[in-house]
Amino acid sequence: MHTIPMHAVAARTAYGIPPKDYRDQALRPQADADRLALALLAAVQGGLLLALSQRTIDALEAAIDTVIAQIHDQAAPH
């Protein structure tokens, strides 16, 4: 049985990525919602860390934009 790590559940919930039960409505069948959510969480956390240390949000914007583009690419056609 496949168990979903709590960080993946938390990331999906926090960023509005639908549960796998609904992914056929929002994401392509081959999309891995857990992995996309985890990548978005890592982009936010890493981007914030860099923003604090560099005193600029350039890295945060780049990381989030990149992950959002990947999520958009995995969206199911409507």
mmJSON file of the N, C-alpha and C atoms, coordinates in Angstrom:
{"data_MODEL":{"atom_site":{
"group_PDB":["ATOM","ATOM","ATOM","ATOM","ATOM","ATOM","ATOM","ATOM","ATOM","ATOM","ATOM","ATOM","ATOM","ATOM","ATOM","ATOM","ATOM","ATOM","ATOM","ATOM","ATOM","ATOM","ATOM","ATOM","ATOM","ATOM","ATOM","ATOM","ATOM","ATOM","ATOM","ATOM","ATOM","ATOM","ATOM","ATOM","ATOM","ATOM","ATOM","ATOM","ATOM","ATOM","ATOM","ATOM","ATOM","ATOM","ATOM","ATOM","ATOM","ATOM","ATOM","ATOM","ATOM","ATOM","ATOM","ATOM","ATOM","ATOM","ATOM","ATOM","ATOM","ATOM","ATOM","ATOM","ATOM","ATOM","ATOM","ATOM","ATOM","ATOM","ATOM","ATOM","ATOM","ATOM","ATOM","ATOM","ATOM","ATOM","ATOM","ATOM","ATOM","ATOM","ATOM","ATOM","ATOM","ATOM","ATOM","ATOM","ATOM","ATOM","ATOM","ATOM","ATOM","ATOM","ATOM","ATOM","ATOM","ATOM","ATOM","ATOM","ATOM","ATOM","ATOM","ATOM","ATOM","ATOM","ATOM","ATOM","ATOM","ATOM","ATOM","ATOM","ATOM","ATOM","ATOM","ATOM","ATOM","ATOM","ATOM","ATOM","ATOM","ATOM","ATOM","ATOM","ATOM","ATOM","ATOM","ATOM","ATOM","ATOM","ATOM","ATOM","ATOM","ATOM","ATOM","ATOM","ATOM","ATOM","ATOM","ATOM","ATOM","ATOM","ATOM","ATOM","ATOM","ATOM","ATOM","ATOM","ATOM","ATOM","ATOM","ATOM","ATOM","ATOM","ATOM","ATOM","ATOM","ATOM","ATOM","ATOM","ATOM","ATOM","ATOM","ATOM","ATOM","ATOM","ATOM","ATOM","ATOM","ATOM","ATOM","ATOM","ATOM","ATOM","ATOM","ATOM","ATOM","ATOM","ATOM","ATOM","ATOM","ATOM","ATOM","ATOM","ATOM","ATOM","ATOM","ATOM","ATOM","ATOM","ATOM","ATOM","ATOM","ATOM","ATOM","ATOM","ATOM","ATOM","ATOM","ATOM","ATOM","ATOM","ATOM","ATOM","ATOM","ATOM","ATOM","ATOM","ATOM","ATOM","ATOM","ATOM","ATOM","ATOM","ATOM","ATOM","ATOM","ATOM","ATOM","ATOM","ATOM","ATOM","ATOM","ATOM","ATOM","ATOM","ATOM","ATOM","ATOM","ATOM","ATOM","ATOM","ATOM","ATOM"],
"id":[1,2,3,4,5,6,7,8,9,10,11,12,13,14,15,16,17,18,19,20,21,22,23,24,25,26,27,28,29,30,31,32,33,34,35,36,37,38,39,40,41,42,43,44,45,46,47,48,49,50,51,52,53,54,55,56,57,58,59,60,61,62,63,64,65,66,67,68,69,70,71,72,73,74,75,76,77,78,79,80,81,82,83,84,85,86,87,88,89,90,91,92,93,94,95,96,97,98,99,100,101,102,103,104,105,106,107,108,109,110,111,112,113,114,115,116,117,118,119,120,121,122,123,124,125,126,127,128,129,130,131,132,133,134,135,136,137,138,139,140,141,142,143,144,145,146,147,148,149,150,151,152,153,154,155,156,157,158,159,160,161,162,163,164,165,166,167,168,169,170,171,172,173,174,175,176,177,178,179,180,181,182,183,184,185,186,187,188,189,190,191,192,193,194,195,196,197,198,199,200,201,202,203,204,205,206,207,208,209,210,211,212,213,214,215,216,217,218,219,220,221,222,223,224,225,226,227,228,229,230,231,232,233,234],
"type_symbol":["N","C","C","N","C","C","N","C","C","N","C","C","N","C","C","N","C","C","N","C","C","N","C","C","N","C","C","N","C","C","N","C","C","N","C","C","N","C","C","N","C","C","N","C","C","N","C","C","N","C","C","N","C","C","N","C","C","N","C","C","N","C","C","N","C","C","N","C","C","N","C","C","N","C","C","N","C","C","N","C","C","N","C","C","N","C","C","N","C","C","N","C","C","N","C","C","N","C","C","N","C","C","N","C","C","N","C","C","N","C","C","N","C","C","N","C","C","N","C","C","N","C","C","N","C","C","N","C","C","N","C","C","N","C","C","N","C","C","N","C","C","N","C","C","N","C","C","N","C","C","N","C","C","N","C","C","N","C","C","N","C","C","N","C","C","N","C","C","N","C","C","N","C","C","N","C","C","N","C","C","N","C","C","N","C","C","N","C","C","N","C","C","N","C","C","N","C","C","N","C","C","N","C","C","N","C","C","N","C","C","N","C","C","N","C","C","N","C","C","N","C","C","N","C","C","N","C","C","N","C","C","N","C","C"],
"label_atom_id":["N","CA","C","N","CA","C","N","CA","C","N","CA","C","N","CA","C","N","CA","C","N","CA","C","N","CA","C","N","CA","C","N","CA","C","N","CA","C","N","CA","C","N","CA","C","N","CA","C","N","CA","C","N","CA","C","N","CA","C","N","CA","C","N","CA","C","N","CA","C","N","CA","C","N","CA","C","N","CA","C","N","CA","C","N","CA","C","N","CA","C","N","CA","C","N","CA","C","N","CA","C","N","CA","C","N","CA","C","N","CA","C","N","CA","C","N","CA","C","N","CA","C","N","CA","C","N","CA","C","N","CA","C","N","CA","C","N","CA","C","N","CA","C","N","CA","C","N","CA","C","N","CA","C","N","CA","C","N","CA","C","N","CA","C","N","CA","C","N","CA","C","N","CA","C","N","CA","C","N","CA","C","N","CA","C","N","CA","C","N","CA","C","N","CA","C","N","CA","C","N","CA","C","N","CA","C","N","CA","C","N","CA","C","N","CA","C","N","CA","C","N","CA","C","N","CA","C","N","CA","C","N","CA","C","N","CA","C","N","CA","C","N","CA","C","N","CA","C","N","CA","C","N","CA","C","N","CA","C","N","CA","C","N","CA","C","N","CA","C","N","CA","C"],
"label_alt_id":[null,null,null,null,null,null,null,null,null,null,null,null,null,null,null,null,null,null,null,null,null,null,null,null,null,null,null,null,null,null,null,null,null,null,null,null,null,null,null,null,null,null,null,null,null,null,null,null,null,null,null,null,null,null,null,null,null,null,null,null,null,null,null,null,null,null,null,null,null,null,null,null,null,null,null,null,null,null,null,null,null,null,null,null,null,null,null,null,null,null,null,null,null,null,null,null,null,null,null,null,null,null,null,null,null,null,null,null,null,null,null,null,null,null,null,null,null,null,null,null,null,null,null,null,null,null,null,null,null,null,null,null,null,null,null,null,null,null,null,null,null,null,null,null,null,null,null,null,null,null,null,null,null,null,null,null,null,null,null,null,null,null,null,null,null,null,null,null,null,null,null,null,null,null,null,null,null,null,null,null,null,null,null,null,null,null,null,null,null,null,null,null,null,null,null,null,null,null,null,null,null,null,null,null,null,null,null,null,null,null,null,null,null,null,null,null,null,null,null,null,null,null,null,null,null,null,null,null,null,null,null,null,null,null],
"label_comp_id":["MET","MET","MET","HIS","HIS","HIS","THR","THR","THR","ILE","ILE","ILE","PRO","PRO","PRO","MET","MET","MET","HIS","HIS","HIS","ALA","ALA","ALA","VAL","VAL","VAL","ALA","ALA","ALA","ALA","ALA","ALA","ARG","ARG","ARG","THR","THR","THR","ALA","ALA","ALA","TYR","TYR","TYR","GLY","GLY","GLY","ILE","ILE","ILE","PRO","PRO","PRO","PRO","PRO","PRO","LYS","LYS","LYS","ASP","ASP","ASP","TYR","TYR","TYR","ARG","ARG","ARG","ASP","ASP","ASP","GLN","GLN","GLN","ALA","ALA","ALA","LEU","LEU","LEU","ARG","ARG","ARG","PRO","PRO","PRO","GLN","GLN","GLN","ALA","ALA","ALA","ASP","ASP","ASP","ALA","ALA","ALA","ASP","ASP","ASP","ARG","ARG","ARG","LEU","LEU","LEU","ALA","ALA","ALA","LEU","LEU","LEU","ALA","ALA","ALA","LEU","LEU","LEU","LEU","LEU","LEU","ALA","ALA","ALA","ALA","ALA","ALA","VAL","VAL","VAL","GLN","GLN","GLN","GLY","GLY","GLY","GLY","GLY","GLY","LEU","LEU","LEU","LEU","LEU","LEU","LEU","LEU","LEU","ALA","ALA","ALA","LEU","LEU","LEU","SER","SER","SER","GLN","GLN","GLN","ARG","ARG","ARG","THR","THR","THR","ILE","ILE","ILE","ASP","ASP","ASP","ALA","ALA","ALA","LEU","LEU","LEU","GLU","GLU","GLU","ALA","ALA","ALA","ALA","ALA","ALA","ILE","ILE","ILE","ASP","ASP","ASP","THR","THR","THR","VAL","VAL","VAL","ILE","ILE","ILE","ALA","ALA","ALA","GLN","GLN","GLN","ILE","ILE","ILE","HIS","HIS","HIS","ASP","ASP","ASP","GLN","GLN","GLN","ALA","ALA","ALA","ALA","ALA","ALA","PRO","PRO","PRO","HIS","HIS","HIS"],
"label_asym_id":["A","A","A","A","A","A","A","A","A","A","A","A","A","A","A","A","A","A","A","A","A","A","A","A","A","A","A","A","A","A","A","A","A","A","A","A","A","A","A","A","A","A","A","A","A","A","A","A","A","A","A","A","A","A","A","A","A","A","A","A","A","A","A","A","A","A","A","A","A","A","A","A","A","A","A","A","A","A","A","A","A","A","A","A","A","A","A","A","A","A","A","A","A","A","A","A","A","A","A","A","A","A","A","A","A","A","A","A","A","A","A","A","A","A","A","A","A","A","A","A","A","A","A","A","A","A","A","A","A","A","A","A","A","A","A","A","A","A","A","A","A","A","A","A","A","A","A","A","A","A","A","A","A","A","A","A","A","A","A","A","A","A","A","A","A","A","A","A","A","A","A","A","A","A","A","A","A","A","A","A","A","A","A","A","A","A","A","A","A","A","A","A","A","A","A","A","A","A","A","A","A","A","A","A","A","A","A","A","A","A","A","A","A","A","A","A","A","A","A","A","A","A","A","A","A","A","A","A","A","A","A","A","A","A"],
"label_entity_id":["1","1","1","1","1","1","1","1","1","1","1","1","1","1","1","1","1","1","1","1","1","1","1","1","1","1","1","1","1","1","1","1","1","1","1","1","1","1","1","1","1","1","1","1","1","1","1","1","1","1","1","1","1","1","1","1","1","1","1","1","1","1","1","1","1","1","1","1","1","1","1","1","1","1","1","1","1","1","1","1","1","1","1","1","1","1","1","1","1","1","1","1","1","1","1","1","1","1","1","1","1","1","1","1","1","1","1","1","1","1","1","1","1","1","1","1","1","1","1","1","1","1","1","1","1","1","1","1","1","1","1","1","1","1","1","1","1","1","1","1","1","1","1","1","1","1","1","1","1","1","1","1","1","1","1","1","1","1","1","1","1","1","1","1","1","1","1","1","1","1","1","1","1","1","1","1","1","1","1","1","1","1","1","1","1","1","1","1","1","1","1","1","1","1","1","1","1","1","1","1","1","1","1","1","1","1","1","1","1","1","1","1","1","1","1","1","1","1","1","1","1","1","1","1","1","1","1","1","1","1","1","1","1","1"],
"label_seq_id":[1,1,1,2,2,2,3,3,3,4,4,4,5,5,5,6,6,6,7,7,7,8,8,8,9,9,9,10,10,10,11,11,11,12,12,12,13,13,13,14,14,14,15,15,15,16,16,16,17,17,17,18,18,18,19,19,19,20,20,20,21,21,21,22,22,22,23,23,23,24,24,24,25,25,25,26,26,26,27,27,27,28,28,28,29,29,29,30,30,30,31,31,31,32,32,32,33,33,33,34,34,34,35,35,35,36,36,36,37,37,37,38,38,38,39,39,39,40,40,40,41,41,41,42,42,42,43,43,43,44,44,44,45,45,45,46,46,46,47,47,47,48,48,48,49,49,49,50,50,50,51,51,51,52,52,52,53,53,53,54,54,54,55,55,55,56,56,56,57,57,57,58,58,58,59,59,59,60,60,60,61,61,61,62,62,62,63,63,63,64,64,64,65,65,65,66,66,66,67,67,67,68,68,68,69,69,69,70,70,70,71,71,71,72,72,72,73,73,73,74,74,74,75,75,75,76,76,76,77,77,77,78,78,78],
"pdbx_PDB_ins_code":[null,null,null,null,null,null,null,null,null,null,null,null,null,null,null,null,null,null,null,null,null,null,null,null,null,null,null,null,null,null,null,null,null,null,null,null,null,null,null,null,null,null,null,null,null,null,null,null,null,null,null,null,null,null,null,null,null,null,null,null,null,null,null,null,null,null,null,null,null,null,null,null,null,null,null,null,null,null,null,null,null,null,null,null,null,null,null,null,null,null,null,null,null,null,null,null,null,null,null,null,null,null,null,null,null,null,null,null,null,null,null,null,null,null,null,null,null,null,null,null,null,null,null,null,null,null,null,null,null,null,null,null,null,null,null,null,null,null,null,null,null,null,null,null,null,null,null,null,null,null,null,null,null,null,null,null,null,null,null,null,null,null,null,null,null,null,null,null,null,null,null,null,null,null,null,null,null,null,null,null,null,null,null,null,null,null,null,null,null,null,null,null,null,null,null,null,null,null,null,null,null,null,null,null,null,null,null,null,null,null,null,null,null,null,null,null,null,null,null,null,null,null,null,null,null,null,null,null,null,null,null,null,null,null],
"Cartn_x":[0.837,0.0,0.881,0.54,1.3,0.791,1.698,1.306,1.862,1.099,1.503,2.202,3.414,4.116,3.339,3.395,2.649,3.065,4.344,4.746,4.083,3.839,3.161,1.699,1.046,-0.353,-0.453,0.441,0.431,0.68,1.607,1.914,0.744,0.138,-1.023,-2.136,-2.389,-3.45,-3.12,-1.902,-1.509,-1.539,-1.196,-1.083,-2.217,-3.247,-4.435,-4.295,-3.322,-3.194,-4.146,-5.052,-6.101,-5.578,-6.325,-5.963,-5.989,-5.328,-5.264,-6.654,-7.617,-8.976,-9.566,-9.115,-9.675,-8.698,-7.522,-6.508,-6.904,-7.777,-8.172,-8.973,-9.506,-10.245,-9.323,-8.183,-7.3,-5.947,-5.421,-4.087,-4.153,-3.157,-3.065,-2.909,-3.36,-3.285,-1.866,-0.86,0.516,1.162,0.483,1.043,1.109,2.157,2.341,2.057,0.827,0.404,1.265,1.656,2.494,3.843,4.429,5.744,5.647,4.585,4.391,4.207,3.421,3.204,4.497,5.263,6.534,7.506,7.528,8.399,7.992,6.703,6.235,6.605,6.437,6.827,8.325,9.141,10.592,10.958,10.253,10.517,10.217,9.11,8.753,9.757,10.035,10.947,12.358,12.858,14.2,14.271,13.236,13.189,13.137,12.382,12.321,13.667,14.331,15.643,16.634,16.633,17.518,17.114,15.806,15.335,15.812,15.774,16.233,17.737,18.493,19.947,20.441,19.762,20.212,19.497,18.456,17.642,17.048,16.645,15.948,15.05,13.938,13.012,13.203,14.278,14.51,14.499,15.203,15.265,13.893,13.178,11.836,10.914,10.917,10.067,10.428,11.709,12.154,11.737,11.923,11.579,10.079,9.292,7.836,7.327,7.816,7.387,7.684,8.846,9.244,8.332,8.045,7.184,5.751,5.257,3.903,3.809,4.84,4.847,4.784,5.501,5.477,4.086,3.474,2.112,1.147,1.287,0.437,0.612,1.838,2.104,1.433,1.201,0.573,-0.945,-1.496,-2.944,-3.66,-4.782,-5.603,-6.284,-6.385,-7.087,-8.565,-9.132,-10.561,-11.371],
"Cartn_y":[-1.183,0.0,1.245,2.199,3.442,4.452,4.957,6.002,7.329,8.382,9.712,10.41,10.905,11.613,12.854,13.15,14.291,15.604,15.77,17.03,17.203,16.117,16.211,16.597,16.01,16.358,17.819,18.252,19.641,20.6,20.263,21.128,21.197,20.056,20.06,20.921,20.778,21.548,23.027,23.372,24.772,25.497,24.807,25.465,25.123,24.451,24.223,23.213,22.321,21.268,20.151,19.748,18.824,17.446,16.758,15.377,14.497,13.367,12.475,12.041,11.965,11.573,12.515,13.761,14.763,15.191,14.602,15.092,14.92,13.947,13.787,14.986,15.765,16.962,18.166,18.156,19.318,19.054,17.855,17.533,16.373,16.306,15.181,13.884,12.759,11.487,11.116,11.451,11.083,12.043,13.136,14.118,13.538,13.852,13.407,14.601,14.677,15.815,15.955,14.842,14.911,15.55,15.149,15.686,17.166,17.544,18.953,19.8,19.301,20.035,20.172,19.102,19.14,20.106,20.135,21.076,22.515,22.778,24.131,24.52,23.604,23.875,24.163,23.361,23.579,24.908,25.277,26.559,27.723,27.637,28.714,28.782,27.653,27.657,28.074,27.501,27.859,29.293,29.71,31.089,32.094,31.777,32.669,32.74,31.604,31.585,32.462,32.315,33.147,34.618,34.886,36.273,36.949,36.214,36.774,37.043,36.107,36.267,37.254,37.34,38.221,39.574,39.671,40.895,41.301,40.273,40.477,39.269,39.495,38.379,37.739,38.056,37.518,35.983,35.352,33.884,33.3,33.927,33.465,33.529,34.631,34.776,33.748,33.562,32.617,31.191,30.806,29.444,29.198,30.127,29.952,29.985,30.922,30.994,29.697,29.118,27.883,26.723,26.59,25.49,25.704,26.922,27.187,26.869,27.177,26.83,25.315,24.583,23.116,22.597,23.153,22.731,23.053,24.235,24.631,23.664,23.24,22.297,20.956,20.608,19.33,19.433,20.611,20.805,20.016,19.447,18.721,19.718,19.373,20.271,20.342,21.491,21.656,21.805],
"Cartn_z":[0.0,0.0,0.0,-0.832,-0.953,0.074,0.894,1.842,1.362,1.594,1.166,2.326,2.117,3.188,3.622,4.906,5.443,4.797,4.466,3.843,2.478,1.785,0.49,0.673,1.666,1.953,2.359,3.237,3.694,2.535,1.666,0.532,-0.431,-0.717,-1.612,-1.036,0.242,0.888,0.899,1.273,1.39,0.052,-1.016,-2.31,-3.267,-2.765,-3.569,-4.687,-4.584,-5.584,-5.164,-6.043,-5.644,-5.251,-4.373,-4.029,-5.273,-5.188,-6.347,-6.81,-5.9,-6.276,-7.314,-7.317,-8.215,-9.3,-9.336,-10.255,-11.711,-12.017,-13.408,-13.899,-12.98,-13.345,-13.501,-12.83,-12.839,-13.49,-13.331,-13.846,-14.832,-15.694,-16.631,-15.828,-16.364,-15.629,-15.192,-16.006,-15.663,-14.661,-14.329,-13.396,-11.983,-11.289,-9.902,-8.991,-8.482,-7.664,-6.409,-5.801,-4.602,-4.923,-6.022,-6.408,-6.788,-7.486,-7.839,-6.58,-5.635,-4.386,-3.603,-3.544,-2.828,-3.49,-4.814,-5.525,-5.245,-5.178,-4.876,-3.446,-2.52,-1.134,-1.043,-1.727,-1.716,-2.364,-3.428,-4.093,-3.159,-2.453,-1.522,-0.376,0.249,1.389,0.98,-0.099,-0.56,-1.041,-1.763,-2.241,-1.111,-0.058,1.101,1.818,1.933,2.578,1.808,0.491,-0.326,-0.277,-0.268,-0.188,1.097,2.186,3.457,3.441,2.902,2.932,1.871,0.729,-0.349,-0.354,0.452,0.536,-0.813,-1.562,-2.827,-3.06,-3.732,-3.965,-5.335,-6.006,-7.35,-7.37,-6.453,-6.417,-6.073,-5.152,-4.782,-5.995,-6.694,-7.88,-8.95,-9.2,-10.227,-9.869,-8.617,-8.193,-8.291,-7.785,-7.815,-9.261,-10.061,-11.462,-12.204,-11.945,-12.62,-12.235,-10.944,-10.494,-10.973,-10.926,-11.419,-12.91,-13.67,-15.094,-15.282,-14.45,-14.532,-14.182,-13.145,-12.777,-13.925,-14.503,-15.631,-16.804,-17.062,-18.145,-17.897,-16.637,-16.279,-16.146,-16.392,-16.284,-17.366,-16.99,-17.95,-18.88,-20.142,-21.073,-20.715,-20.913,-20.602,-21.843],
"occupancy":[1.0,1.0,1.0,1.0,1.0,1.0,1.0,1.0,1.0,1.0,1.0,1.0,1.0,1.0,1.0,1.0,1.0,1.0,1.0,1.0,1.0,1.0,1.0,1.0,1.0,1.0,1.0,1.0,1.0,1.0,1.0,1.0,1.0,1.0,1.0,1.0,1.0,1.0,1.0,1.0,1.0,1.0,1.0,1.0,1.0,1.0,1.0,1.0,1.0,1.0,1.0,1.0,1.0,1.0,1.0,1.0,1.0,1.0,1.0,1.0,1.0,1.0,1.0,1.0,1.0,1.0,1.0,1.0,1.0,1.0,1.0,1.0,1.0,1.0,1.0,1.0,1.0,1.0,1.0,1.0,1.0,1.0,1.0,1.0,1.0,1.0,1.0,1.0,1.0,1.0,1.0,1.0,1.0,1.0,1.0,1.0,1.0,1.0,1.0,1.0,1.0,1.0,1.0,1.0,1.0,1.0,1.0,1.0,1.0,1.0,1.0,1.0,1.0,1.0,1.0,1.0,1.0,1.0,1.0,1.0,1.0,1.0,1.0,1.0,1.0,1.0,1.0,1.0,1.0,1.0,1.0,1.0,1.0,1.0,1.0,1.0,1.0,1.0,1.0,1.0,1.0,1.0,1.0,1.0,1.0,1.0,1.0,1.0,1.0,1.0,1.0,1.0,1.0,1.0,1.0,1.0,1.0,1.0,1.0,1.0,1.0,1.0,1.0,1.0,1.0,1.0,1.0,1.0,1.0,1.0,1.0,1.0,1.0,1.0,1.0,1.0,1.0,1.0,1.0,1.0,1.0,1.0,1.0,1.0,1.0,1.0,1.0,1.0,1.0,1.0,1.0,1.0,1.0,1.0,1.0,1.0,1.0,1.0,1.0,1.0,1.0,1.0,1.0,1.0,1.0,1.0,1.0,1.0,1.0,1.0,1.0,1.0,1.0,1.0,1.0,1.0,1.0,1.0,1.0,1.0,1.0,1.0,1.0,1.0,1.0,1.0,1.0,1.0,1.0,1.0,1.0,1.0,1.0,1.0],
"B_iso_or_equiv":[0.0,0.0,0.0,0.0,0.0,0.0,0.0,0.0,0.0,0.0,0.0,0.0,0.0,0.0,0.0,0.0,0.0,0.0,0.0,0.0,0.0,0.0,0.0,0.0,0.0,0.0,0.0,0.0,0.0,0.0,0.0,0.0,0.0,0.0,0.0,0.0,0.0,0.0,0.0,0.0,0.0,0.0,0.0,0.0,0.0,0.0,0.0,0.0,0.0,0.0,0.0,0.0,0.0,0.0,0.0,0.0,0.0,0.0,0.0,0.0,0.0,0.0,0.0,0.0,0.0,0.0,0.0,0.0,0.0,0.0,0.0,0.0,0.0,0.0,0.0,0.0,0.0,0.0,0.0,0.0,0.0,0.0,0.0,0.0,0.0,0.0,0.0,0.0,0.0,0.0,0.0,0.0,0.0,0.0,0.0,0.0,0.0,0.0,0.0,0.0,0.0,0.0,0.0,0.0,0.0,0.0,0.0,0.0,0.0,0.0,0.0,0.0,0.0,0.0,0.0,0.0,0.0,0.0,0.0,0.0,0.0,0.0,0.0,0.0,0.0,0.0,0.0,0.0,0.0,0.0,0.0,0.0,0.0,0.0,0.0,0.0,0.0,0.0,0.0,0.0,0.0,0.0,0.0,0.0,0.0,0.0,0.0,0.0,0.0,0.0,0.0,0.0,0.0,0.0,0.0,0.0,0.0,0.0,0.0,0.0,0.0,0.0,0.0,0.0,0.0,0.0,0.0,0.0,0.0,0.0,0.0,0.0,0.0,0.0,0.0,0.0,0.0,0.0,0.0,0.0,0.0,0.0,0.0,0.0,0.0,0.0,0.0,0.0,0.0,0.0,0.0,0.0,0.0,0.0,0.0,0.0,0.0,0.0,0.0,0.0,0.0,0.0,0.0,0.0,0.0,0.0,0.0,0.0,0.0,0.0,0.0,0.0,0.0,0.0,0.0,0.0,0.0,0.0,0.0,0.0,0.0,0.0,0.0,0.0,0.0,0.0,0.0,0.0,0.0,0.0,0.0,0.0,0.0,0.0],
"pdbx_formal_charge":[null,null,null,null,null,null,null,null,null,null,null,null,null,null,null,null,null,null,null,null,null,null,null,null,null,null,null,null,null,null,null,null,null,null,null,null,null,null,null,null,null,null,null,null,null,null,null,null,null,null,null,null,null,null,null,null,null,null,null,null,null,null,null,null,null,null,null,null,null,null,null,null,null,null,null,null,null,null,null,null,null,null,null,null,null,null,null,null,null,null,null,null,null,null,null,null,null,null,null,null,null,null,null,null,null,null,null,null,null,null,null,null,null,null,null,null,null,null,null,null,null,null,null,null,null,null,null,null,null,null,null,null,null,null,null,null,null,null,null,null,null,null,null,null,null,null,null,null,null,null,null,null,null,null,null,null,null,null,null,null,null,null,null,null,null,null,null,null,null,null,null,null,null,null,null,null,null,null,null,null,null,null,null,null,null,null,null,null,null,null,null,null,null,null,null,null,null,null,null,null,null,null,null,null,null,null,null,null,null,null,null,null,null,null,null,null,null,null,null,null,null,null,null,null,null,null,null,null,null,null,null,null,null,null],
"auth_seq_id":[1,1,1,2,2,2,3,3,3,4,4,4,5,5,5,6,6,6,7,7,7,8,8,8,9,9,9,10,10,10,11,11,11,12,12,12,13,13,13,14,14,14,15,15,15,16,16,16,17,17,17,18,18,18,19,19,19,20,20,20,21,21,21,22,22,22,23,23,23,24,24,24,25,25,25,26,26,26,27,27,27,28,28,28,29,29,29,30,30,30,31,31,31,32,32,32,33,33,33,34,34,34,35,35,35,36,36,36,37,37,37,38,38,38,39,39,39,40,40,40,41,41,41,42,42,42,43,43,43,44,44,44,45,45,45,46,46,46,47,47,47,48,48,48,49,49,49,50,50,50,51,51,51,52,52,52,53,53,53,54,54,54,55,55,55,56,56,56,57,57,57,58,58,58,59,59,59,60,60,60,61,61,61,62,62,62,63,63,63,64,64,64,65,65,65,66,66,66,67,67,67,68,68,68,69,69,69,70,70,70,71,71,71,72,72,72,73,73,73,74,74,74,75,75,75,76,76,76,77,77,77,78,78,78],
"auth_comp_id":["MET","MET","MET","HIS","HIS","HIS","THR","THR","THR","ILE","ILE","ILE","PRO","PRO","PRO","MET","MET","MET","HIS","HIS","HIS","ALA","ALA","ALA","VAL","VAL","VAL","ALA","ALA","ALA","ALA","ALA","ALA","ARG","ARG","ARG","THR","THR","THR","ALA","ALA","ALA","TYR","TYR","TYR","GLY","GLY","GLY","ILE","ILE","ILE","PRO","PRO","PRO","PRO","PRO","PRO","LYS","LYS","LYS","ASP","ASP","ASP","TYR","TYR","TYR","ARG","ARG","ARG","ASP","ASP","ASP","GLN","GLN","GLN","ALA","ALA","ALA","LEU","LEU","LEU","ARG","ARG","ARG","PRO","PRO","PRO","GLN","GLN","GLN","ALA","ALA","ALA","ASP","ASP","ASP","ALA","ALA","ALA","ASP","ASP","ASP","ARG","ARG","ARG","LEU","LEU","LEU","ALA","ALA","ALA","LEU","LEU","LEU","ALA","ALA","ALA","LEU","LEU","LEU","LEU","LEU","LEU","ALA","ALA","ALA","ALA","ALA","ALA","VAL","VAL","VAL","GLN","GLN","GLN","GLY","GLY","GLY","GLY","GLY","GLY","LEU","LEU","LEU","LEU","LEU","LEU","LEU","LEU","LEU","ALA","ALA","ALA","LEU","LEU","LEU","SER","SER","SER","GLN","GLN","GLN","ARG","ARG","ARG","THR","THR","THR","ILE","ILE","ILE","ASP","ASP","ASP","ALA","ALA","ALA","LEU","LEU","LEU","GLU","GLU","GLU","ALA","ALA","ALA","ALA","ALA","ALA","ILE","ILE","ILE","ASP","ASP","ASP","THR","THR","THR","VAL","VAL","VAL","ILE","ILE","ILE","ALA","ALA","ALA","GLN","GLN","GLN","ILE","ILE","ILE","HIS","HIS","HIS","ASP","ASP","ASP","GLN","GLN","GLN","ALA","ALA","ALA","ALA","ALA","ALA","PRO","PRO","PRO","HIS","HIS","HIS"],
"auth_asym_id":["A","A","A","A","A","A","A","A","A","A","A","A","A","A","A","A","A","A","A","A","A","A","A","A","A","A","A","A","A","A","A","A","A","A","A","A","A","A","A","A","A","A","A","A","A","A","A","A","A","A","A","A","A","A","A","A","A","A","A","A","A","A","A","A","A","A","A","A","A","A","A","A","A","A","A","A","A","A","A","A","A","A","A","A","A","A","A","A","A","A","A","A","A","A","A","A","A","A","A","A","A","A","A","A","A","A","A","A","A","A","A","A","A","A","A","A","A","A","A","A","A","A","A","A","A","A","A","A","A","A","A","A","A","A","A","A","A","A","A","A","A","A","A","A","A","A","A","A","A","A","A","A","A","A","A","A","A","A","A","A","A","A","A","A","A","A","A","A","A","A","A","A","A","A","A","A","A","A","A","A","A","A","A","A","A","A","A","A","A","A","A","A","A","A","A","A","A","A","A","A","A","A","A","A","A","A","A","A","A","A","A","A","A","A","A","A","A","A","A","A","A","A","A","A","A","A","A","A","A","A","A","A","A","A"],
"auth_atom_id":["N","CA","C","N","CA","C","N","CA","C","N","CA","C","N","CA","C","N","CA","C","N","CA","C","N","CA","C","N","CA","C","N","CA","C","N","CA","C","N","CA","C","N","CA","C","N","CA","C","N","CA","C","N","CA","C","N","CA","C","N","CA","C","N","CA","C","N","CA","C","N","CA","C","N","CA","C","N","CA","C","N","CA","C","N","CA","C","N","CA","C","N","CA","C","N","CA","C","N","CA","C","N","CA","C","N","CA","C","N","CA","C","N","CA","C","N","CA","C","N","CA","C","N","CA","C","N","CA","C","N","CA","C","N","CA","C","N","CA","C","N","CA","C","N","CA","C","N","CA","C","N","CA","C","N","CA","C","N","CA","C","N","CA","C","N","CA","C","N","CA","C","N","CA","C","N","CA","C","N","CA","C","N","CA","C","N","CA","C","N","CA","C","N","CA","C","N","CA","C","N","CA","C","N","CA","C","N","CA","C","N","CA","C","N","CA","C","N","CA","C","N","CA","C","N","CA","C","N","CA","C","N","CA","C","N","CA","C","N","CA","C","N","CA","C","N","CA","C","N","CA","C","N","CA","C","N","CA","C","N","CA","C","N","CA","C","N","CA","C","N","CA","C"],
"pdbx_PDB_model_num":[1,1,1,1,1,1,1,1,1,1,1,1,1,1,1,1,1,1,1,1,1,1,1,1,1,1,1,1,1,1,1,1,1,1,1,1,1,1,1,1,1,1,1,1,1,1,1,1,1,1,1,1,1,1,1,1,1,1,1,1,1,1,1,1,1,1,1,1,1,1,1,1,1,1,1,1,1,1,1,1,1,1,1,1,1,1,1,1,1,1,1,1,1,1,1,1,1,1,1,1,1,1,1,1,1,1,1,1,1,1,1,1,1,1,1,1,1,1,1,1,1,1,1,1,1,1,1,1,1,1,1,1,1,1,1,1,1,1,1,1,1,1,1,1,1,1,1,1,1,1,1,1,1,1,1,1,1,1,1,1,1,1,1,1,1,1,1,1,1,1,1,1,1,1,1,1,1,1,1,1,1,1,1,1,1,1,1,1,1,1,1,1,1,1,1,1,1,1,1,1,1,1,1,1,1,1,1,1,1,1,1,1,1,1,1,1,1,1,1,1,1,1,1,1,1,1,1,1,1,1,1,1,1,1]
}}}
